[in-house]
Amino acid sequence: MKTTIEIADPLFTAAKRFAAARGLTLREVVETGLRRVLEPQQTAAKPFRLRKVTFKGRGLAEDLDWNSIREMIYEGRGGRPR
């Protein structure tokens, strides 16, 4: 497909020099650049995945309910939990 685009003079000159130095056409340089921009990032970070971690043992060392745990957390802090 043919199209017309406006390119800043310094960028056009640099692209022409780049192409000539490598034996390429300006079209090849532009198409390569567009492909690189439009391709999905191959070096993108992998999504975070939480490892499954287990611990040996038999659970809590003491039989505690949530109220007891809360009291232990606030112990010595000058206030009682609500």
LOZANU-688992 format. One record per atom (N, C-alpha, C): x, y, z; residue number from 1; residue in one letter. Coordinates in Angstrom, 1 decimal. Example, Ala and Ser with C-alpha at 12.3 -4.5 7.8 and 13.67 -1.06 7.14 Angstrom:
<rs>
xx:13.2 yy:-5.7 zz:7.8 n:1 res:A
xx:12.3 yy:-4.5 zz:7.8 n:1 res:A
xx:13.2 yy:-3.3 zz:7.8 n:1 res:A
xx:12.8 yy:-2.2 zz:7.1 n:2 res:S
xx:13.7 yy:-1.1 zz:7.1 n:2 res:S
xx:12.9 yy:0.0 zz:7.9 n:2 res:S
</rs>
This chain:
<rs>
xx:0.8 yy:-1.2 zz:0.0 n:1 res:M
xx:0.0 yy:0.0 zz:0.0 n:1 res:M
xx:0.9 yy:1.2 zz:0.0 n:1 res:M
xx:0.5 yy:2.2 zz:-0.7 n:2 res:K
xx:1.2 yy:3.5 zz:-0.8 n:2 res:K
xx:0.5 yy:4.4 zz:0.2 n:2 res:K
xx:1.4 yy:5.3 zz:0.8 n:3 res:T
xx:0.9 yy:6.3 zz:1.7 n:3 res:T
xx:1.9 yy:7.4 zz:1.7 n:3 res:T
xx:1.5 yy:8.6 zz:2.2 n:4 res:T
xx:2.4 yy:9.7 zz:2.3 n:4 res:T
xx:2.4 yy:10.0 zz:3.8 n:4 res:T
xx:3.7 yy:10.2 zz:4.3 n:5 res:I
xx:3.8 yy:10.6 zz:5.7 n:5 res:I
xx:4.8 yy:11.8 zz:5.8 n:5 res:I
xx:4.7 yy:12.6 zz:6.8 n:6 res:E
xx:5.6 yy:13.7 zz:7.0 n:6 res:E
xx:6.6 yy:13.3 zz:8.0 n:6 res:E
xx:7.9 yy:13.4 zz:7.7 n:7 res:I
xx:9.0 yy:13.1 zz:8.6 n:7 res:I
xx:9.9 yy:14.3 zz:8.7 n:7 res:I
xx:10.3 yy:14.6 zz:9.9 n:8 res:A
xx:11.2 yy:15.8 zz:10.1 n:8 res:A
xx:12.4 yy:15.6 zz:9.3 n:8 res:A
xx:12.9 yy:16.7 zz:8.7 n:9 res:D
xx:14.1 yy:16.7 zz:7.8 n:9 res:D
xx:15.3 yy:16.0 zz:8.5 n:9 res:D
xx:15.7 yy:16.3 zz:9.7 n:10 res:P
xx:16.8 yy:15.6 zz:10.3 n:10 res:P
xx:16.6 yy:14.1 zz:10.4 n:10 res:P
xx:15.4 yy:13.7 zz:10.8 n:11 res:L
xx:15.1 yy:12.3 zz:10.9 n:11 res:L
xx:15.2 yy:11.6 zz:9.6 n:11 res:L
xx:14.6 yy:12.2 zz:8.6 n:12 res:F
xx:14.6 yy:11.7 zz:7.2 n:12 res:F
xx:16.1 yy:11.5 zz:6.7 n:12 res:F
xx:16.9 yy:12.5 zz:6.9 n:13 res:T
xx:18.3 yy:12.4 zz:6.5 n:13 res:T
xx:19.0 yy:11.3 zz:7.2 n:13 res:T
xx:18.8 yy:11.2 zz:8.5 n:14 res:A
xx:19.5 yy:10.1 zz:9.2 n:14 res:A
xx:19.0 yy:8.8 zz:8.8 n:14 res:A
xx:17.7 yy:8.6 zz:8.5 n:15 res:A
xx:17.2 yy:7.3 zz:8.0 n:15 res:A
xx:17.8 yy:7.0 zz:6.7 n:15 res:A
xx:17.9 yy:7.9 zz:5.8 n:16 res:K
xx:18.4 yy:7.7 zz:4.5 n:16 res:K
xx:19.9 yy:7.3 zz:4.6 n:16 res:K
xx:20.7 yy:7.9 zz:5.4 n:17 res:R
xx:22.1 yy:7.6 zz:5.6 n:17 res:R
xx:22.2 yy:6.2 zz:6.2 n:17 res:R
xx:21.3 yy:5.9 zz:7.2 n:18 res:F
xx:21.3 yy:4.6 zz:7.8 n:18 res:F
xx:21.1 yy:3.5 zz:6.8 n:18 res:F
xx:20.0 yy:3.7 zz:6.0 n:19 res:A
xx:19.7 yy:2.7 zz:4.9 n:19 res:A
xx:20.8 yy:2.5 zz:3.9 n:19 res:A
xx:21.4 yy:3.7 zz:3.5 n:20 res:A
xx:22.5 yy:3.6 zz:2.5 n:20 res:A
xx:23.7 yy:2.9 zz:3.0 n:20 res:A
xx:24.0 yy:3.1 zz:4.3 n:21 res:A
xx:25.2 yy:2.5 zz:4.9 n:21 res:A
xx:25.0 yy:1.0 zz:5.0 n:21 res:A
xx:23.8 yy:0.5 zz:5.0 n:22 res:R
xx:23.5 yy:-0.9 zz:5.2 n:22 res:R
xx:23.0 yy:-1.6 zz:3.9 n:22 res:R
xx:23.0 yy:-0.8 zz:2.9 n:23 res:G
xx:22.5 yy:-1.4 zz:1.6 n:23 res:G
xx:21.0 yy:-1.7 zz:1.6 n:23 res:G
xx:20.2 yy:-0.9 zz:2.3 n:24 res:L
xx:18.8 yy:-1.1 zz:2.4 n:24 res:L
xx:18.1 yy:0.1 zz:1.8 n:24 res:L
xx:16.8 yy:-0.1 zz:1.5 n:25 res:T
xx:16.0 yy:1.0 zz:1.0 n:25 res:T
xx:15.4 yy:1.7 zz:2.2 n:25 res:T
xx:14.9 yy:2.9 zz:2.0 n:26 res:L
xx:14.2 yy:3.6 zz:3.1 n:26 res:L
xx:13.0 yy:2.9 zz:3.5 n:26 res:L
xx:12.3 yy:2.3 zz:2.5 n:27 res:R
xx:11.1 yy:1.5 zz:2.8 n:27 res:R
xx:11.4 yy:0.3 zz:3.8 n:27 res:R
xx:12.5 yy:-0.4 zz:3.6 n:28 res:E
xx:12.9 yy:-1.5 zz:4.4 n:28 res:E
xx:13.1 yy:-1.0 zz:5.9 n:28 res:E
xx:13.8 yy:0.1 zz:6.0 n:29 res:V
xx:14.1 yy:0.7 zz:7.3 n:29 res:V
xx:12.8 yy:1.1 zz:8.0 n:29 res:V
xx:11.9 yy:1.7 zz:7.3 n:30 res:V
xx:10.6 yy:2.2 zz:7.9 n:30 res:V
xx:9.8 yy:0.9 zz:8.3 n:30 res:V
xx:9.7 yy:-0.1 zz:7.4 n:31 res:E
xx:8.9 yy:-1.3 zz:7.7 n:31 res:E
xx:9.5 yy:-2.0 zz:8.9 n:31 res:E
xx:10.8 yy:-2.1 zz:9.0 n:32 res:T
xx:11.5 yy:-2.8 zz:10.1 n:32 res:T
xx:11.2 yy:-2.0 zz:11.4 n:32 res:T
xx:11.3 yy:-0.7 zz:11.4 n:33 res:G
xx:11.0 yy:0.1 zz:12.6 n:33 res:G
xx:9.5 yy:-0.1 zz:13.0 n:33 res:G
xx:8.6 yy:-0.1 zz:12.1 n:34 res:L
xx:7.2 yy:-0.2 zz:12.4 n:34 res:L
xx:6.9 yy:-1.6 zz:13.0 n:34 res:L
xx:7.6 yy:-2.6 zz:12.4 n:35 res:R
xx:7.4 yy:-4.0 zz:13.0 n:35 res:R
xx:7.8 yy:-4.1 zz:14.4 n:35 res:R
xx:9.0 yy:-3.5 zz:14.7 n:36 res:R
xx:9.5 yy:-3.5 zz:16.1 n:36 res:R
xx:8.6 yy:-2.8 zz:17.0 n:36 res:R
xx:8.0 yy:-1.7 zz:16.6 n:37 res:V
xx:7.1 yy:-1.0 zz:17.5 n:37 res:V
xx:5.8 yy:-1.7 zz:17.7 n:37 res:V
xx:5.3 yy:-2.4 zz:16.7 n:38 res:L
xx:4.0 yy:-3.0 zz:16.8 n:38 res:L
xx:4.1 yy:-4.4 zz:17.3 n:38 res:L
xx:5.2 yy:-5.1 zz:17.3 n:39 res:E
xx:5.3 yy:-6.4 zz:17.9 n:39 res:E
xx:5.1 yy:-6.4 zz:19.4 n:39 res:E
xx:4.5 yy:-7.4 zz:20.0 n:40 res:P
xx:4.4 yy:-7.5 zz:21.4 n:40 res:P
xx:5.8 yy:-7.5 zz:22.0 n:40 res:P
xx:6.0 yy:-6.9 zz:23.2 n:41 res:Q
xx:7.3 yy:-6.9 zz:23.8 n:41 res:Q
xx:7.7 yy:-8.3 zz:24.2 n:41 res:Q
xx:8.8 yy:-8.8 zz:23.6 n:42 res:Q
xx:9.2 yy:-10.2 zz:23.9 n:42 res:Q
xx:10.0 yy:-10.2 zz:25.2 n:42 res:Q
xx:10.5 yy:-9.1 zz:25.6 n:43 res:T
xx:11.3 yy:-9.0 zz:26.9 n:43 res:T
xx:10.5 yy:-8.5 zz:28.0 n:43 res:T
xx:9.2 yy:-8.5 zz:27.9 n:44 res:A
xx:8.3 yy:-8.0 zz:29.0 n:44 res:A
xx:8.4 yy:-9.0 zz:30.1 n:44 res:A
xx:8.3 yy:-8.4 zz:31.3 n:45 res:A
xx:8.4 yy:-9.3 zz:32.5 n:45 res:A
xx:7.3 yy:-10.2 zz:32.6 n:45 res:A
xx:7.6 yy:-11.4 zz:33.1 n:46 res:K
xx:6.5 yy:-12.4 zz:33.2 n:46 res:K
xx:5.6 yy:-12.0 zz:34.3 n:46 res:K
xx:4.3 yy:-12.3 zz:34.3 n:47 res:P
xx:3.4 yy:-12.0 zz:35.3 n:47 res:P
xx:3.8 yy:-12.6 zz:36.7 n:47 res:P
xx:3.6 yy:-11.9 zz:37.7 n:48 res:F
xx:4.0 yy:-12.4 zz:39.0 n:48 res:F
xx:3.2 yy:-13.7 zz:39.3 n:48 res:F
xx:3.8 yy:-14.7 zz:39.8 n:49 res:R
xx:3.2 yy:-15.9 zz:40.2 n:49 res:R
xx:3.6 yy:-16.3 zz:41.6 n:49 res:R
xx:2.7 yy:-16.4 zz:42.5 n:50 res:L
xx:3.0 yy:-16.7 zz:43.9 n:50 res:L
xx:3.3 yy:-18.2 zz:44.0 n:50 res:L
xx:4.5 yy:-18.5 zz:44.7 n:51 res:R
xx:4.8 yy:-19.9 zz:44.9 n:51 res:R
xx:4.0 yy:-20.5 zz:46.0 n:51 res:R
xx:3.7 yy:-21.8 zz:45.8 n:52 res:K
xx:3.0 yy:-22.5 zz:46.9 n:52 res:K
xx:4.1 yy:-22.9 zz:47.9 n:52 res:K
xx:3.9 yy:-22.5 zz:49.1 n:53 res:V
xx:4.8 yy:-22.8 zz:50.2 n:53 res:V
xx:4.1 yy:-23.5 zz:51.3 n:53 res:V
xx:4.6 yy:-24.5 zz:51.8 n:54 res:T
xx:4.0 yy:-25.2 zz:53.0 n:54 res:T
xx:5.1 yy:-25.4 zz:54.0 n:54 res:T
xx:4.6 yy:-25.5 zz:55.3 n:55 res:F
xx:5.4 yy:-25.7 zz:56.4 n:55 res:F
xx:5.0 yy:-26.9 zz:57.1 n:55 res:F
xx:6.0 yy:-27.7 zz:57.6 n:56 res:K
xx:5.7 yy:-28.9 zz:58.4 n:56 res:K
xx:5.3 yy:-28.4 zz:59.8 n:56 res:K
xx:4.4 yy:-29.1 zz:60.4 n:57 res:G
xx:4.0 yy:-28.8 zz:61.7 n:57 res:G
xx:2.5 yy:-29.2 zz:61.9 n:57 res:G
xx:2.1 yy:-28.9 zz:63.1 n:58 res:R
xx:0.7 yy:-29.3 zz:63.5 n:58 res:R
xx:-0.2 yy:-28.1 zz:63.7 n:58 res:R
xx:0.1 yy:-27.0 zz:63.1 n:59 res:G
xx:-0.7 yy:-25.8 zz:63.3 n:59 res:G
xx:-0.2 yy:-24.9 zz:64.5 n:59 res:G
xx:-1.1 yy:-24.2 zz:65.1 n:60 res:L
xx:-0.7 yy:-23.3 zz:66.2 n:60 res:L
xx:-0.3 yy:-24.1 zz:67.4 n:60 res:L
xx:0.7 yy:-23.6 zz:68.1 n:61 res:A
xx:1.3 yy:-24.3 zz:69.3 n:61 res:A
xx:0.3 yy:-24.3 zz:70.4 n:61 res:A
xx:-0.6 yy:-23.3 zz:70.5 n:62 res:E
xx:-1.5 yy:-23.2 zz:71.6 n:62 res:E
xx:-2.9 yy:-23.1 zz:71.0 n:62 res:E
xx:-3.9 yy:-23.5 zz:71.7 n:63 res:D
xx:-5.3 yy:-23.3 zz:71.3 n:63 res:D
xx:-5.7 yy:-21.9 zz:71.6 n:63 res:D
xx:-5.8 yy:-21.1 zz:70.6 n:64 res:L
xx:-6.2 yy:-19.7 zz:70.8 n:64 res:L
xx:-7.3 yy:-19.3 zz:69.9 n:64 res:L
xx:-8.2 yy:-18.5 zz:70.5 n:65 res:D
xx:-9.2 yy:-17.9 zz:69.6 n:65 res:D
xx:-8.8 yy:-16.5 zz:69.2 n:65 res:D
xx:-9.6 yy:-15.9 zz:68.3 n:66 res:W
xx:-9.2 yy:-14.6 zz:67.8 n:66 res:W
xx:-9.1 yy:-13.5 zz:68.8 n:66 res:W
xx:-10.0 yy:-13.6 zz:69.8 n:67 res:N
xx:-10.0 yy:-12.6 zz:70.9 n:67 res:N
xx:-8.7 yy:-12.7 zz:71.7 n:67 res:N
xx:-8.2 yy:-13.9 zz:72.0 n:68 res:S
xx:-7.0 yy:-14.1 zz:72.7 n:68 res:S
xx:-5.8 yy:-13.6 zz:71.9 n:68 res:S
xx:-5.8 yy:-13.9 zz:70.6 n:69 res:I
xx:-4.7 yy:-13.4 zz:69.7 n:69 res:I
xx:-4.7 yy:-11.9 zz:69.7 n:69 res:I
xx:-5.9 yy:-11.3 zz:69.6 n:70 res:R
xx:-5.9 yy:-9.8 zz:69.6 n:70 res:R
xx:-5.4 yy:-9.2 zz:70.9 n:70 res:R
xx:-5.8 yy:-9.8 zz:72.0 n:71 res:E
xx:-5.3 yy:-9.3 zz:73.3 n:71 res:E
xx:-3.8 yy:-9.4 zz:73.4 n:71 res:E
xx:-3.2 yy:-10.5 zz:72.9 n:72 res:M
xx:-1.8 yy:-10.7 zz:72.9 n:72 res:M
xx:-1.1 yy:-9.6 zz:72.0 n:72 res:M
xx:-1.7 yy:-9.3 zz:70.9 n:73 res:I
xx:-1.1 yy:-8.3 zz:70.0 n:73 res:I
xx:-1.1 yy:-6.9 zz:70.7 n:73 res:I
xx:-2.2 yy:-6.5 zz:71.4 n:74 res:Y
xx:-2.3 yy:-5.2 zz:72.0 n:74 res:Y
xx:-1.7 yy:-5.2 zz:73.4 n:74 res:Y
xx:-1.2 yy:-6.3 zz:73.9 n:75 res:E
xx:-0.7 yy:-6.3 zz:75.3 n:75 res:E
xx:0.5 yy:-5.3 zz:75.4 n:75 res:E
xx:0.5 yy:-4.5 zz:76.4 n:76 res:G
xx:1.6 yy:-3.5 zz:76.7 n:76 res:G
xx:1.6 yy:-2.3 zz:75.7 n:76 res:G
xx:0.5 yy:-2.1 zz:75.0 n:77 res:R
xx:0.5 yy:-1.0 zz:74.0 n:77 res:R
xx:-0.5 yy:0.1 zz:74.5 n:77 res:R
xx:-1.0 yy:0.0 zz:75.7 n:78 res:G
xx:-1.7 yy:1.1 zz:76.3 n:78 res:G
xx:-3.2 yy:1.1 zz:76.0 n:78 res:G
xx:-3.7 yy:0.2 zz:75.2 n:79 res:G
xx:-5.1 yy:0.2 zz:74.8 n:79 res:G
xx:-5.6 yy:-1.2 zz:74.6 n:79 res:G
xx:-6.9 yy:-1.3 zz:74.7 n:80 res:R
xx:-7.5 yy:-2.6 zz:74.5 n:80 res:R
xx:-8.2 yy:-2.5 zz:73.1 n:80 res:R
xx:-8.2 yy:-3.6 zz:72.5 n:81 res:P
xx:-8.9 yy:-3.7 zz:71.2 n:81 res:P
xx:-10.4 yy:-3.6 zz:71.3 n:81 res:P
xx:-11.0 yy:-3.1 zz:70.3 n:82 res:R
xx:-12.5 yy:-3.0 zz:70.3 n:82 res:R
xx:-13.1 yy:-4.3 zz:69.9 n:82 res:R
</rs>
